[in-house]
């Protein structure tokens, strides 16, 4: 999935005079306060005079309907003026507009062109989106090696989505040599930023001893973090860990709770495994497990029986 339009309004730092800077700052302060009508009034003269930050910010305003009716074509107009000056955030946003067909006919090749220009200037979101294009052969010939290159550049800037996707490539040996330890490295970086998919996969690596010593307790830790974000596979796997006492004391009530949650969220086998646990439990224990599952889900996974 591509990253969406950047919506950060930027502040020009190298204006021609203190008076000009003061006027631009007035528009910026108004935008930050949600007074986009004033921001538009202050910035439009700068944009029409060729100021790249003002052009970009007007593009953002029309793109999102900030203080003006939403108008993708007008947004594209201002982004295009900014990209003619080589402004990377505008190049990225113009790429998104072509990717989504907003204000312009959808054109993946054109999207890739603008992502590349921004990516070559170090824009991490553009690097990630360009990697996605190569990964899926969208607008460019499919090329996993090229995808891995751009994922790496974005990942090295701390982009969690890129870290996760780069880990997948090392895990599968796609575009790079298969390397469990490299996969672990990138999964961990994404997982530590809260990426639930990375947390789940890191748990799998620890459960299976791939790239790390086999460690059920560590697997349980990462699956719990993913489960608390609603990851269905992690919720089901927690049920399994409690069922068999892997990395945790065996506990049918906890196993029933997590299987029940996973089933409620759409896991196709968890309901069957919940019912198997129920056959070994008293009615009172089943009622307790059901109440725990309700509390867990109703609390947004903050109160889950432990």
Secondary structure as UniProt FT lines:
FT   HELIX           18..32
FT   TURN            33..34
FT   HELIX           36..48
FT   TURN            49..50
FT   HELIX           52..64
FT   HELIX           72..83
FT   TURN            84..86
FT   HELIX           88..100
FT   HELIX           108..119
FT   TURN            120..122
FT   HELIX           124..136
FT   HELIX           144..155
FT   TURN            156..158
FT   HELIX           160..172
FT   HELIX           180..192
FT   TURN            193..194
FT   HELIX           196..208
FT   HELIX           216..227
FT   TURN            228..230
FT   HELIX           232..244
FT   HELIX           252..264
FT   TURN            265..266
FT   TURN            268..269
FT   HELIX           270..278
FT   TURN            279..280
FT   HELIX           283..298
FT   TURN            299..300
//
